[in-house]
Amino acid sequence: MNTMRLDYPIAVLCRAFKVSRSGFYAWSKGKLSPRAQVDERLKVAIKAVHKQSRETYGTRRVQPELEAQGFIAGRDRIARLRRELNLRCKQKRKFKARRIRITTRLSPTIC
């Protein structure tokens, strides 16, 4: 609608898209709801904790870190925000003992 508003009146566009004019102007101002504003602040804090933990902390370990910084949020909310940010914690590999094979043999003349 923003690109078309140069060619057509807003009232015509709102009728065509079945949107109220007041709703369009409220959307165009771009104010976020209070919850969305808190979510944006939480996203910044989650990114910081993620970097601080060398990308190893999951949701369960991020939550107490955020509480220590003064952000109160549930695990599900933190998990949703981490998904929106595409943050994944690094998985540790299981330790596997590896054998070292010696492929060179001593020549019989040395012995």
C-alpha positions in Angstrom: 0.0 0.0 0.0 2.9 2.4 0.7 4.1 2.2 -2.9 0.6 2.5 -4.3 -0.4 5.5 -2.2 1.4 7.8 -4.6 -0.9 6.7 -7.4 -4.3 6.3 -5.6 -6.0 8.0 -2.7 -5.7 6.2 0.7 -9.5 5.8 1.0 -9.6 3.9 -2.2 -6.7 1.7 -1.2 -8.2 0.9 2.2 -11.5 -0.1 0.6 -9.7 -2.3 -1.9 -7.6 -4.1 0.8 -10.6 -4.1 3.2 -8.6 -2.2 5.9 -9.8 0.7 8.0 -8.2 4.1 7.3 -7.4 4.5 11.0 -5.8 1.1 11.1 -3.6 1.9 8.1 -2.4 5.1 9.7 -1.8 3.4 13.0 0.3 0.8 11.1 2.2 3.4 9.1 3.3 5.2 12.3 5.2 2.0 13.1 4.9 2.1 16.9 5.5 -1.2 18.5 3.3 -2.6 21.2 4.8 -2.6 24.7 5.3 -6.4 24.6 7.1 -6.1 21.2 9.3 -3.4 22.7 10.3 -5.6 25.6 10.9 -8.5 23.1 13.3 -6.3 21.2 15.2 -5.5 24.4 15.2 -9.2 25.3 16.6 -10.1 21.9 19.6 -7.8 22.4 20.2 -9.4 25.9 19.8 -12.9 24.5 22.3 -12.2 21.7 24.8 -10.9 24.4 24.4 -14.0 26.6 24.7 -16.2 23.6 28.0 -14.6 22.6 29.2 -14.5 26.2 28.6 -18.3 26.6 30.6 -19.0 23.4 27.3 -20.1 21.8 26.9 -23.1 24.1 24.0 -22.1 26.4 20.6 -23.4 25.6 17.3 -21.9 26.8 17.5 -23.4 30.3 20.9 -21.9 31.0 20.1 -18.5 29.3 17.1 -17.9 31.5 19.0 -17.5 34.9 21.6 -15.4 33.1 18.9 -13.0 31.9 17.3 -12.9 35.4 20.6 -11.9 36.8 20.6 -9.0 34.4 17.1 -8.0 35.4 15.1 -9.5 32.5 12.2 -11.7 33.7 11.1 -14.1 30.9 9.9 -17.7 30.7 11.8 -20.4 28.9 9.2 -20.6 26.1 9.4 -16.9 25.4 13.2 -17.1 25.3 13.0 -20.2 23.0 10.7 -18.3 20.6 13.0 -15.3 20.5 16.0 -17.5 19.9 14.2 -19.2 17.0 13.4 -15.7 15.6 17.1 -14.8 15.9 18.2 -18.2 14.4 20.4 -18.9 17.5 21.4 -22.4 18.1 23.8 -23.7 20.8 26.8 -25.7 19.7 26.5 -29.4 20.5 29.4 -31.1 22.2 30.7 -34.2 20.5 30.9 -37.4 22.3 34.5 -38.3 23.2 35.8 -41.1 21.1 39.2 -42.7 21.8 41.0 -43.0 18.5 43.6 -45.7 17.7 46.8 -44.7 16.1 48.0 -47.3 13.6 51.6 -47.5 12.8 52.0 -48.3 9.1 55.8 -48.1 8.8 57.8 -51.2 9.7 61.4 -51.4 10.5 63.6 -52.9 7.8 65.3 -56.2 8.7 68.8 -54.8 8.1 68.6 -52.4 11.0 67.8 -55.1 13.6 
